[in-house]
Structure formats: structure tokens, C-alpha cells
Amino acid sequence: MTFGRIRSVDTHPTATSFLHIIRMMSLYTPAKILLRNANVENDDHFRVLVDFKECLIKKFRDNAKAAADLRVAMKDDLMEELGKRYVNELPLSKEDRIGNFLIYDVAGYMVKTRENLFECEACRQTVITKEADLPSDFDADAYTRARTKGGLVFVTLSMYQTLCAIEKVVSNHFKSLNHIYITDTFQECIAKVKLTNVLPLFCDTHRHCNMGTLIMEYVKVRYYFESKRLKNVLLSKEQTTVQASFKLAKNAHTRNLIQSNT
């Protein structure tokens, strides 16, 4: 019964959403019983709801503060290690052209949606360029060129090569399906990323802050796409199972009808 109620809120709950729904139900059920069936005054109704609200707000603020402290510590640790691994050149990868198209397009999207990282003109010159300034033999921007009507952003070769190096680490991390069962999988992925050689983007003044933010934001975007991909895979498998079961049930029903008629 409890699982059925959880499924009524979220048809395919993840471990995180399952825990959130359980917590909400543990508060909603006693509150509903108290407010509807108990012999209490209106002031008591209000006080109970306020207590629950304050409890939830305090928990949210504590979690938000802990998450903020964790992000700061992760970024500092990331930049401390990456500061030792800056290189002047990275090889261009031409093995997966479709993947390269997507990496370049996502790089432009990140620059477009996180303009606060590129307010400094010196920083902008290291990450943003014009289409005509890219090398003639560079084709990773083909997908962006095909879609742009003047509003898309073209990133520099250095920005693209840095994200390619990060993408290689993240993709290898996602190859093992065990990462979805690890509680601190994001921290583990960042621990692998910080051992990567990257190009020094941004100016010397803002590099420590902006470089770490950019890399962590890219990994967050990749985790979002990976969660969508896994959800689609699981849903497709479930739909295939349901369709196969429905077909078997239909065949069994047809066979029983034939037997009963004969």
C-alpha cells in the first residue's frame, strides 16, 4: 500500500525521490489525522502546521549550507590539483565526429548561459571567438554553424580542447553502470577530472574561480544528460517487458477461447 502511494506521486521514483516522498508522507499523514479527527482548537491547527513548516525550512537551510560548503571545498581541491597540470597544447580528437559536434555546441551553450563568468574582457578572449577566426581544417563547429542564425556562440579552440579532455574522463566514468549506485558519484567523478591535463583558460586574476566553476558546471550538465539517457533506457526496457507480457496474455486468452469453443 505504501509503495502504491509512492508510485501515485512518481511513477518511476529514483532512490532520491523515493526518500523525499517517504519524508513528505511521514509528515502529511499524522498532520492530516490530527487536523481532521482530533479535538483541538484552530490555534492548535495553526501551531502544528507552523512547527512542520519550520522543521522543513530548517532542514532545507542546513542542507543548502552543507551543499554550498561542499561545492566550495570541491572547487578549491579541483583547482589546487589542476593548477599543477596546465599544458600549452592538447591533441585534437577526431575519432567521434558526432561527439565532437555536441561537445562544441554544449560549450557554446555554457558560455551563452553563464555570462557572469566572462564579464572580464581578457577572460572573454580566451573562450569566445568568431566563426571566421577558427582554423580552416577545424570541423567540430559544423553543427553549430548549421544551426546558428546569428545568436549562437562560437568558442575558442582552447575552450573546446579543454572540454574534450574533461569529457573523456566523464565518459569513462559513465561507462560503468555502477556509478548510479554510488552515493558520492559526483565527487568521485570530480576526483578523476582533477587529474586531467587542461589548457589555462581565463585571465590570471579570475582563473582560479572561473575555471573550477566552468568544469563543475560542465560535469553537472553531463550528469543531467546521463540521467535522461538512463531513464529512457530503463523505460524502454520496461515498455518492452509490458508489451511482451500483454502479448503473452492475449495469446493465452485467445487459446483459452479456442479450447472452450471446441
N, C-alpha and C positions, 0 to 999 in steps of 0.2 A: 504494500500500500504506500509506504514511504517513497519507494523508488518510483512508483507510478506518479506520485505527486511531483517529484523532481522532474520527471520526463514531461509533465504537463507544462513546466516552466521552460525547459530547454530539452528539445527532442534528442539531441546528441551532446550531453554535457561532457566537458573535459574534467580533468581532476580538479582544476582550479574553480571552474564554475559550479561543480558539484559541491565543493566545500562552502562556497558562497551561498548557495541555495539552502544547504543544511543550516547554516547560521541564521539566515533570514527566517526559515521555518521555525527554528527553535525560539525565536523572539515573537514571531507572529502568532503562533498557536496559543501560548499562555496569555498573551495580551488580548487575543480575541475572546478567550474563555472568561478572563477577568472582567472585561469591559461589557460583555453581553449578559453574563449569567450571575455575576457577583452582586451582592447587596452593598454598593458603595455609592458615595456622592459624586457629583460631577467633578468636584475639585480633585478627588482621588483619581478619576479617569485621566484628568489632565496631567497630574503628577506622574502617573505611571508612564504615559507617553513621553513626557519630557525626560524622565530618567532613561528610557530606552534610547531616545534621541541623543542625549548627552553621552551615553555609553558608546554609541556608534560613532559619533563625531570624535570622541577622544581616541578611539581605536584607529579611526582613519588618519587623524593627525599624527599619531605615533608611528603608523606605518609609512606615512608620507615622509616624515622626518628621517626614519631609518633608511628609506629608499634613497632620499637625497644624499644622506651621508655615504651610503654605499656607492652611489654614482660618482661622487667626488673622489672617494678613495680609489675606485677602479680607474678613473681617468688619470689620476696622478700616477698610479702604478704603471698604467699603459704608457704614458708619455715619458716616464723615467727610463723605461726599457727601450722605447722606440728612439729616444734621443741618442742612444748608442748605435743605432742601426740605420741611420740615414746614409743613403748612397747617392751617387751622382747620375746613375743610369740604371734602368731596368729593361730587360728584354721585352719586346712586343710579342704577345701571344696571338698566333693565327690559327690555332688548332680548332677552335669552336667559333665560327664566324657569327652564328646567331647569338651565342652567349655574349660575344664582344659588342654586338649591336645593342643588346639590352643593358649591359654594364654602362656603356657610354650614355645611353638615354636616361638611365637612372641617375647617373652622375649629374646630368643637366637638370633633372628634376630636383635633386637635392640642393643644388646651387640656387635654383629658382625659388624654392620654398623656404630656404634658410638664409635669407639675405642679411640677417644680423651678423652672420659670420664673415661677411665680405664688405663691410662698410669702409674698411681701410682700402685706399686705392692701391697700395703696394700689395695687399692680400688679393685683391681682385685680379691683378695682372698675373698672379701665379695660378689661378684656377679658371678664369674666364678668357675666352679668345673669340675671334671672328672665324667664320667658316673659311674665308679666303686665306687665313693665316695658317691653317693646318697643312701638313705635308701632303704633297700630291699623291703619294702612294699609300696614304692612310685612308682606310675604308670603314673603320668602326663607326664612323658618324653617318653612314649611309641611311640607316633607319631614321635618324633624327632629321637629316636633310629631306627625306621623303615626306615627313610629317609636318615640317615647320611651315608656317605662313608668316614668319617674322617674329613670333613670340617665344620660340624655344631657345634655350641657352646652349651654346657650344662651349665645351670645357677644353682646357689645355691638354696637351699630351701627357704632361706630368701628373695632372689630376687623374686622367684615365688610367695610366700605368699604375699609380698607387692603389686605386680601387680594384684593379685587376689582381694585384698581389694580395689584397685583403680578401677578394672573392675566392681566390684559390684556397685559402685557409678555411674560409666559411663553408665552401662546398665540400671539402674533405671532412669537415666536422659533421655535415649533414648526411654524409654517405652511410654512416652507421645509424640505424633506426633507434639504437639505444639512447640517443640524445633526447628523445621525447620523454624518457622515463627518469632523466636526471633532474633533480630539484634545481641545482645551480648550473644548468646547462649554458646560460648566457655568460656567466662568469668564467666557465671553463673555455668557452669559445674565445672570449677576450684574452684569456691567458695564452691561448695559442696564437692569436693575432699579434700580440706584443713581441713575439719572436720573429716577426717578418721584417724584411728589409723594405723600406719605403723611401720615396723622394721627399725632400723637405719643402712642403707647401707653406704658404702664408709668409708674412714678414717675420723677422726675428722677434719683434715685440709681441705679436699675437700667436705665434706658432704653438706654444705650449698649450694654450687654452683652446684655440680653434681646431687644431689637428686632432686632439683627443675627442672633441665633440663631434667632428665630422666622421671619424672612424666609428665611434659608438652609434651614431645615428644611422650609418650605413648598415651596420650589423643588425640594428633594430628593424630596419626596412626588410632585410633579408629574412629575419625571423618571421615577420608578418607574412611574406610571400610563402615561406616554407610551411607555416601553419595552414594557410589556404590550400596549398597543394596536398598536404597530408589529409586534410578534411575531405577534399574532393576524392582522393584515393579511397579512403575508408567508406565514404558514402557510395561510391561506385561499386565497391565490393559488397556492401550491404544490399544495394539495389539488385545486384546480380543474384545474390542468395535469395532474396524475396521473390524475384521473378522465377527462379528455378523451383522454389517451394510451391509457388502458385501454379506453375505448370504441372508439377507432380500431383498436386491436389486435384487439379482439373482433370488430369488423365485418370486418376483413381476414381473420381466421381463418374466420369463417362463410362469406365469399365464396370462400375457397380450397376449403373443403369442398364447397360447391355446385358449383364448377367441376370438382373431381376426381370427383364423383359423376356429373356429366353427361358 
